Amino acid sequence: MKNKVLVTGGAGYIGSHVVRQLGEMNYDVVVYDNCSTGSPTSVLHGELIIGDLADTEHLYQVFAKHQFSAVLHFAASLSVPESVARPLDYYANNTRNTLNLLRCCSVMNVNQIIFSSTAAVYGEVGENPVTESTLTSPINPYGRSKLMSEWLIQDYAAASSLRYVILRYFNVAGAEPGGRLGQISLNATHLIAAACNAALKRKSAMQIYGTDFPTPDGTGIRDYIHVEDLATAHLDALRYLEENGESQILNCGYGQGYSVRQVIERVKAISGVDFPVIETDRRPGDPACVTACADKISKVLGWLPLYNDLDKIVHTSLAWEMSRVCSLSLGLTSNALSPSCSLAPGISAAITGQPKRLYSSHIPDYWNVATFHELYPFIYLGLLDKLQSVRSKIFKD
Ligand SMILES: NC(=O)c1ccc[n+]([C@@H]2O[C@H](COP(=O)([O-])OP(=O)(O)OC[C@H]3O[C@@H](n4cnc5c(N)ncnc54)[C@H](O)[C@@H]3O)[C@@H](O)[C@H]2O)c1
């Protein structure tokens, strides 16, 4: 077994993918999460401690019980509009709770931290691609609360033996190809999740905010990074710190942008569903184009992305959202079907273009030759009764 690490927010979207990869690399993992937006079913490895970072006494107890070599700090609140409406909650959960964590690290002599930061610290970007030395000038409380957390980490590191890797994520998307992990939020506002939900008829239409940007097709351009590659960057960062690497701030993106129209076109093509799209005005503060300069992370960490392809991001997102639909149709409250049930990975495999037979003794024959296009009408046009009968069979065993 390798070192023991603490993962705050490890039951959430990105943290759960990192926890799974840490498990595969044989790390001893303790997840600390209040499950406000995450789910216990997303923690596929290690020990989950339900707790809040605001509860400093509990946090100290956890640090005292375990000897952590490093902390990976994901726990945060991350909705920009919510941060505008409730700024104090954001400074409390993001900035003050990072301070709580650093105090524990200080008292318990934990001197390695990997922090989840965001491209939102850059604010309105004038030039692309954005490098790590681009001026930081966040335009909302979310971005400011994360930048203040970066400063806390940097200032404390300057006064102690703490070394850090601050990772500034660009647009995170996609899901675990195995179909067990993905974004849980039902009201996902991210473009790719929204388009997948429109393809799956969970939304009647999707909106394009702004078609008059100075970009080739008039819609905004963003740099989408697959969550699996982002998770790998954390393992690379951990290895880097373990090998005594110096503190770093690194962008996490591919350095390549896709427009809103390009994303929608790929979701329509891959799902085979021509869902309605409504074009509307720009939202205030939305820049035309934001792409990362990703040279530094590759150079410093030797990071090698494997999913640098919009189609792979869309395939895994669709597979995940589809398995969510099935879970909900089956009346499950967890984020996905249980890992021991082969339905979700089977559907995932069908949609991700590896048309393996959906295999389970619990699943009736009509599941067993499914491809996405075969499943789609089954699921949306008359299938819920059948799914209910599948459900009762699954739970009888
Ligand atoms: N998702 C993105 O596109 C994106 C982009 C840039 C940066 N980030 C950063 O990545 C990190 C993870 O984001 P995510 O998308 O996985 O979000 P998420 O909401 O899925 O995960 C956050 C996790 O933290 C937990 N949590 C929140 N407050 C807590 C508290 N006080 N104590 C204990 N647990 C708490 C939640 O229950 C959840 O499991 C965040 O720090 C976020 O700012 C995310």
The ligand as a Tripos MOL2 file, in Angstrom:
@<TRIPOS>MOLECULE
LIG
   44    48     1     0     0
SMALL
NO_CHARGES

@<TRIPOS>ATOM
      1 N1        -16.7280   21.0090  -12.2090 N.am      1 LIG1
      2 C1        -16.0450   21.9550  -12.8220 C.2       1 LIG1
      3 O1        -16.2660   22.2210  -14.0050 O.2       1 LIG1
      4 C2        -14.9470   22.7000  -12.0920 C.ar      1 LIG1
      5 C3        -14.2130   23.6720  -12.7910 C.ar      1 LIG1
      6 C4        -13.2110   24.3470  -12.1230 C.ar      1 LIG1
      7 C5        -12.9190   24.0610  -10.7970 C.ar      1 LIG1
      8 N2        -13.6560   23.1260  -10.1380 N.ar      1 LIG1
      9 C6        -13.3310   22.8440   -8.7260 C.3       1 LIG1
     10 O2        -13.2400   21.4450   -8.5550 O.3       1 LIG1
     11 C7        -13.6540   21.0750   -7.2550 C.3       1 LIG1
     12 C8        -14.6140   19.9060   -7.3310 C.3       1 LIG1
     13 O3        -15.7240   20.2650   -8.1390 O.3       1 LIG1
     14 P1        -16.8380   19.2120   -8.5890 P.3       1 LIG1
     15 O4        -17.2840   19.5790   -9.9370 O.co2     1 LIG1
     16 O5        -16.3560   17.8430   -8.3210 O.co2     1 LIG1
     17 O6        -18.0050   19.6090   -7.5800 O.3       1 LIG1
     18 P2        -18.9730   18.6820   -6.6990 P.3       1 LIG1
     19 O7        -20.0010   19.5930   -6.1280 O.co2     1 LIG1
     20 O8        -19.3930   17.5090   -7.4700 O.co2     1 LIG1
     21 O9        -17.9810   18.1950   -5.5480 O.3       1 LIG1
     22 C9        -17.7050   18.9440   -4.3880 C.3       1 LIG1
     23 C10       -17.7280   17.9690   -3.2210 C.3       1 LIG1
     24 O10       -17.3750   18.6800   -2.0270 O.3       1 LIG1
     25 C11       -18.3070   18.3460   -1.0020 C.3       1 LIG1
     26 N3        -18.3510   19.4910   -0.0860 N.ar      1 LIG1
     27 C12       -18.7480   20.7530   -0.3660 C.ar      1 LIG1
     28 N4        -18.6200   21.5230    0.7190 N.ar      1 LIG1
     29 C13       -18.1150   20.7410    1.7090 C.ar      1 LIG1
     30 C14       -17.7740   20.9730    3.0700 C.ar      1 LIG1
     31 N5        -17.9340   22.1630    3.6520 N.pl3     1 LIG1
     32 N6        -17.2670   19.9360    3.7950 N.ar      1 LIG1
     33 C15       -17.1240   18.7040    3.2360 C.ar      1 LIG1
     34 N7        -17.4580   18.4330    1.9560 N.ar      1 LIG1
     35 C16       -17.9400   19.4470    1.1960 C.ar      1 LIG1
     36 C17       -19.6080   18.0700   -1.7280 C.3       1 LIG1
     37 O11       -20.5090   17.2490   -1.0150 O.3       1 LIG1
     38 C18       -19.0980   17.3570   -2.9910 C.3       1 LIG1
     39 O12       -18.9800   15.9720   -2.8030 O.3       1 LIG1
     40 C19       -14.2120   22.3400   -6.6060 C.3       1 LIG1
     41 O13       -13.2330   22.8490   -5.7290 O.3       1 LIG1
     42 C20       -14.4180   23.2890   -7.7730 C.3       1 LIG1
     43 O14       -14.2630   24.6300   -7.3900 O.3       1 LIG1
     44 C21       -14.6630   22.4330  -10.7520 C.ar      1 LIG1
@<TRIPOS>BOND
     1     1     2 1
     2     2     3 2
     3     2     4 1
     4     4     5 ar
     5     4    44 ar
     6     5     6 ar
     7     6     7 ar
     8     7     8 ar
     9     8     9 1
    10     8    44 ar
    11     9    10 1
    12     9    42 1
    13    10    11 1
    14    11    12 1
    15    11    40 1
    16    12    13 1
    17    13    14 1
    18    14    15 2
    19    14    16 1
    20    14    17 1
    21    17    18 1
    22    18    19 2
    23    18    20 1
    24    18    21 1
    25    21    22 1
    26    22    23 1
    27    23    24 1
    28    23    38 1
    29    24    25 1
    30    25    26 1
    31    25    36 1
    32    26    27 ar
    33    26    35 ar
    34    27    28 ar
    35    28    29 ar
    36    29    30 ar
    37    29    35 ar
    38    30    31 1
    39    30    32 ar
    40    32    33 ar
    41    33    34 ar
    42    34    35 ar
    43    36    37 1
    44    36    38 1
    45    38    39 1
    46    40    41 1
    47    40    42 1
    48    42    43 1
@<TRIPOS>SUBSTRUCTURE
     1 LIG1         1 GROUP 0 **** ****
